[in-house]
Amino acid sequence: MTSAPAPIKAKLRVGDLVFSRSAVFAGSMILVTLAAVAVFLIVQSIPALSATKDDASILDTNFWAYVGPLVFGTVWAAALALVIALPVSIGIALFISHYAPRRLASVLGYVVDLLAAVPSVVFGLWGIGVLAPAVVPVYTWLNEHLGWIPLFSGTVSATGRTILTAALVLAVMVLPIMTAICREVFLQTPVLHEEAALALGATRWEMIRVAVLPFGRSGIISASVLGLGRALGETMAVAMVLSAAHVVTFDLLTSVNPTTIAANIALSFPEAYALNVNVLIATGLILFVVTFAVNAFARWIISRRKEFSGAN
C-alpha cells in the first residue's frame, strides 16, 4: 500500500506576499479607524451623559431632554426623504433597465451616478436659492386644500425653508445610491423569467410586476436602508436649508421645524466651550450609533442574497 503523495506547495512570490500583507493591513485599518472613532466619542461623551443645565449652558434641563428632539428631527427628515426618493429611484431604475434604448440608458446611468459627486454645499445653495422660493406657492395650496391633515396645518412659511424642503433636498442627494442599487438588481433578473411572463401574454408592466419587482425586493430594501443611512448623516445641506428650532413637531409647512443632530453640531460647535463641547460630541455618538445600526442592517439584508453581486 503506497502512501499518498505529498501536496505540492506553490512557490511563494515576493509580489504575492507584499500584496496579501498590504490587503490585510488596509482591511485592518478600517476596523482600527472605526474603533478609534468609537472610543473617542465614548470617552468624550461620558461627562455629558449625566450633565444638567447647571453644568452646560447649552442644555435646557438635561442631556437626554436635549438630544431627544434632535434624534426626532434626524429620523423625521431622513424618513421623509426616503418616502420621496424611493418611488422615484425605482422608476428611474426601471426606465434605465427595461424601457430606455441602450444608448439613452447608458447616458442616464452616467448622469445619475454623477449626482453623487455634487458637494452637499451645492445642494444646500440650490435648496435656498431655487427650491425654497419655488415651493412656497405649492405649500400655500397644500395648506388651503389639505390643511385639515395635521401634516399640512399651521401657518405656511413665507421663505419655504421647512422640514419638507430639507427632505426634498435630501431625497435628491440619496437618489444616486438608491437608483444604482435598484438598477443593478433589476438587470440581474433572469431573462427566462421575463421571457416566460411575456410568452404567457403579459404586458411589459405586468412582466415587471410579476418577475422583476419580486426578484429585486431584497435589493430595493437594501437601497432604501442605505439611502436612509446616507440621509441620517447629512450636515451642510440641512443646516443651510432648514430654518430649525429645538422642537418636536410633525408640521411640514411651518417656519417652526425640528433640527437634525448633524446640522445642530455644525451650527453650534464653533461657539461651544467647556462641557458644551462634550454635549455636542455626545449627540454625535448618538448619531454614530443610529447610522451604524442602519448601515449594518442594510449590509445584512444585502448578504442574504449573494446572487445580487451588483448590489454588494
C-alpha positions in Angstrom: 0.0 0.0 0.0 1.6 3.2 -1.2 1.3 6.5 0.8 -0.4 9.5 -0.8 2.0 11.9 -2.5 2.9 15.0 -0.5 0.9 18.1 -1.6 2.8 20.4 -3.9 3.4 23.8 -2.4 3.2 26.7 -4.7 6.3 28.9 -4.8 5.7 32.0 -2.8 6.5 35.1 -4.8 7.6 38.3 -3.3 4.9 40.3 -5.1 2.1 38.0 -3.8 3.4 38.2 -0.3 3.6 42.0 -0.4 0.1 42.3 -1.9 -1.5 39.9 0.6 0.1 41.7 3.5 -0.9 45.1 2.1 -4.5 44.0 1.7 -4.7 42.6 5.2 -3.2 45.9 6.6 -5.7 48.0 4.6 -8.6 46.0 5.8 -7.4 46.1 9.4 -7.0 49.9 9.2 -10.8 50.2 8.6 -11.5 48.4 11.8 -8.8 50.3 13.7 -10.2 53.7 12.4 -13.8 52.7 13.3 -12.7 51.6 16.8 -10.7 54.8 17.3 -13.7 56.9 16.4 -16.0 55.0 18.7 -13.5 55.2 21.6 -13.1 58.9 21.1 -16.8 59.5 21.0 -17.5 57.4 24.1 -14.7 58.9 26.2 -15.7 62.5 25.3 -19.4 61.8 25.8 -19.2 60.3 29.3 -19.1 63.7 31.1 -22.2 64.9 29.1 -24.5 62.0 29.6 -25.2 63.0 33.2 -24.9 66.8 32.7 -27.6 69.2 33.6 -28.3 72.8 32.7 -26.2 73.9 35.7 -23.2 72.2 34.1 -23.7 73.2 30.4 -25.4 76.3 29.2 -26.5 74.6 26.0 -28.9 72.3 28.0 -32.4 73.2 28.9 -32.8 70.5 31.6 -30.5 67.5 31.0 -28.7 65.8 28.1 -31.5 63.3 27.2 -34.1 66.1 27.0 -31.7 68.0 24.8 -30.9 65.1 22.4 -34.5 63.8 22.1 -35.8 66.5 19.7 -32.6 66.2 17.7 -33.0 62.5 17.2 -36.6 63.0 16.2 -35.6 65.7 13.7 -32.9 63.5 12.3 -35.1 60.4 11.8 -38.1 62.5 10.6 -36.1 64.3 7.9 -34.5 61.1 6.7 -37.8 59.2 6.7 -39.4 62.0 4.6 -36.5 61.9 2.2 -36.8 58.1 1.9 -40.5 58.3 1.2 -39.9 60.8 -1.6 -36.8 59.2 -3.1 -37.8 55.5 -3.1 -40.5 55.6 -5.7 -38.5 58.0 -7.9 -35.4 55.8 -7.7 -37.3 52.7 -8.5 -39.0 54.4 -11.5 -35.6 55.7 -12.8 -34.0 52.3 -12.4 -36.9 50.5 -14.2 -36.7 53.0 -17.0 -33.0 52.6 -17.4 -33.0 48.8 -17.2 -36.2 47.9 -19.1 -37.6 50.8 -21.1 -34.9 53.2 -22.4 -32.9 52.4 -25.5 -29.4 51.1 -24.7 -27.6 54.3 -25.7 -30.0 56.5 -23.7 -29.9 54.2 -20.8 -26.1 54.4 -20.7 -26.2 58.3 -20.7 -28.9 58.4 -18.0 -26.9 55.9 -15.9 -23.8 58.2 -16.0 -25.9 61.3 -15.2 -27.5 59.6 -12.2 -24.1 58.5 -11.0 -22.7 62.0 -11.4 -25.2 63.3 -8.9 -23.2 61.6 -6.2 -20.2 63.8 -7.0 -22.0 67.0 -6.4 -21.0 68.5 -3.0 -23.6 68.9 -0.3 -22.9 72.6 -0.1 -24.1 73.0 -3.7 -27.3 71.1 -2.9 -27.8 73.5 0.0 -27.3 76.6 -2.1 -29.7 75.1 -4.7 -32.2 74.4 -1.9 -32.0 78.0 -0.6 -31.8 79.9 -3.9 -34.1 77.9 -6.2 -36.1 75.2 -4.4 -37.3 77.0 -1.3 -38.8 80.1 -3.2 -40.3 77.8 -5.8 -42.2 75.6 -3.4 -43.9 78.4 -1.4 -47.0 78.5 -3.8 -47.2 74.7 -3.6 -47.1 74.8 0.2 -49.8 77.5 0.2 -52.0 75.4 -2.0 -51.5 72.3 0.2 -52.3 74.4 3.3 -55.5 75.8 1.8 -56.9 72.5 0.4 -55.3 69.9 2.7 -55.0 71.9 5.9 -57.3 69.5 7.6 -54.5 67.0 7.6 -52.2 67.7 10.6 -49.1 67.4 8.4 -50.2 70.4 6.3 -51.8 72.6 9.0 -50.4 75.7 10.6 -49.1 79.0 9.1 -47.1 78.4 5.9 -43.5 79.6 6.0 -43.0 82.6 3.7 -39.4 81.6 2.9 -40.1 77.9 2.1 -37.3 76.8 4.4 -39.2 74.0 6.1 -38.5 70.4 7.0 -40.3 69.3 3.8 -37.9 71.4 1.7 -34.9 69.9 3.5 -36.4 66.4 2.9 -36.7 67.2 -0.8 -33.0 68.2 -0.9 -32.0 65.0 0.9 -34.1 63.0 -1.5 -32.2 64.3 -4.4 -28.9 63.6 -2.6 -29.8 59.9 -1.9 -31.2 59.2 -5.4 -27.8 58.1 -6.9 -27.1 55.3 -4.5 -30.6 54.1 -4.4 -31.0 54.2 -8.2 -27.7 52.5 -8.8 -28.5 49.5 -6.5 -32.0 49.1 -7.8 -30.8 49.3 -11.4 -28.1 46.6 -10.9 -30.6 44.3 -9.2 -33.3 44.8 -11.9 -30.7 44.0 -14.6 -29.9 40.7 -12.9 -33.4 39.4 -13.2 -33.2 36.0 -15.0 -34.1 36.5 -18.7 -36.0 33.3 -18.7 -38.4 34.6 -16.1 -39.1 37.7 -18.1 -39.5 35.8 -21.4 -41.8 33.3 -19.7 -44.1 36.1 -18.4 -44.1 37.7 -21.9 -44.8 34.4 -23.6 -47.8 33.9 -21.4 -49.3 37.2 -22.7 -48.2 39.6 -20.0 -47.6 43.2 -21.0 -44.2 44.8 -20.2 -45.5 46.3 -17.0 -47.2 43.1 -15.9 -43.9 41.3 -16.6 -42.1 43.8 -14.4 -44.7 43.4 -11.7 -44.6 39.6 -11.5 -41.0 38.9 -12.4 -38.7 41.9 -11.9 -40.0 43.5 -8.7 -40.4 40.3 -6.7 -36.8 39.3 -7.7 -35.5 42.7 -6.8 -37.3 43.0 -3.5 -34.3 42.4 -1.4 -32.2 44.9 -3.4 -35.0 47.5 -3.1 -34.9 47.1 0.7 -31.1 47.3 0.7 -31.2 50.5 -1.4 -33.8 52.0 0.9 -31.8 51.4 4.1 -28.5 52.6 2.6 -30.3 55.7 1.4 -31.7 56.2 4.8 -28.2 55.9 6.3 -26.9 58.5 3.9 -29.7 60.9 4.8 -29.3 60.5 8.5 -25.7 61.8 8.4 -26.1 64.7 6.0 -25.0 68.0 7.5 -24.4 71.1 5.4 -27.4 70.9 3.1 -29.8 70.5 6.0 -28.0 73.2 8.0 -28.3 75.7 5.1 -31.8 74.9 4.0 -33.6 74.3 7.3 -35.0 77.1 9.5 -34.7 74.9 12.6 -35.7 75.1 16.2 -35.3 72.7 19.2 -38.8 71.3 19.0 -40.7 68.1 18.2 -43.4 68.8 15.6 -44.9 66.9 12.6 -45.9 70.1 10.7 -44.3 70.2 7.3 -45.0 73.7 6.1 -44.5 76.0 9.0 -41.4 78.0 10.0 -41.0 76.1 13.2 -39.1 72.9 12.3 -37.1 70.3 14.2 -33.4 70.2 13.5 -31.1 67.3 13.0 -28.1 66.1 15.0 -25.6 66.8 12.3 -26.9 70.2 11.5 -27.0 71.2 15.1 -23.4 70.2 15.6 -22.3 72.1 12.6 -24.1 75.3 13.7 -23.3 75.1 17.4 -19.8 73.8 17.6 -17.9 77.0 16.6 -19.3 78.8 19.7 -19.2 75.8 22.1 -16.9 75.8 25.1 -16.1 73.6 28.1 -18.8 70.9 28.8 -20.9 72.2 25.9 -18.4 70.6 23.5 -18.8 67.3 25.3 -22.6 67.6 24.9 -22.3 68.1 21.2 -19.9 65.2 20.9 -22.3 63.0 22.9 -25.1 63.9 20.3 -22.6 62.8 17.7 -22.2 59.5 19.5 -26.0 59.0 19.3 -25.9 59.7 15.6 -22.9 57.4 15.2 -24.9 54.5 16.8 -28.0 55.2 14.8 -26.2 55.4 11.5 -24.0 52.4 12.2 -27.1 50.3 13.1 -28.9 51.3 9.9 -25.9 50.5 7.7 -25.2 47.2 9.4 -28.9 46.3 8.9 -28.6 47.2 5.2 -25.4 45.0 4.8 -27.2 42.1 6.5 -30.1 42.3 4.1 -27.7 42.5 1.1 -25.7 39.5 2.3 -28.8 37.4 2.4 -28.9 37.3 -1.4 -25.4 36.7 -2.6 -26.5 36.4 -6.2 -27.1 40.2 -6.2 -23.4 40.8 -6.9 -24.2 44.3 -8.3 -25.7 45.4 -5.0 -22.7 44.4 -2.9 
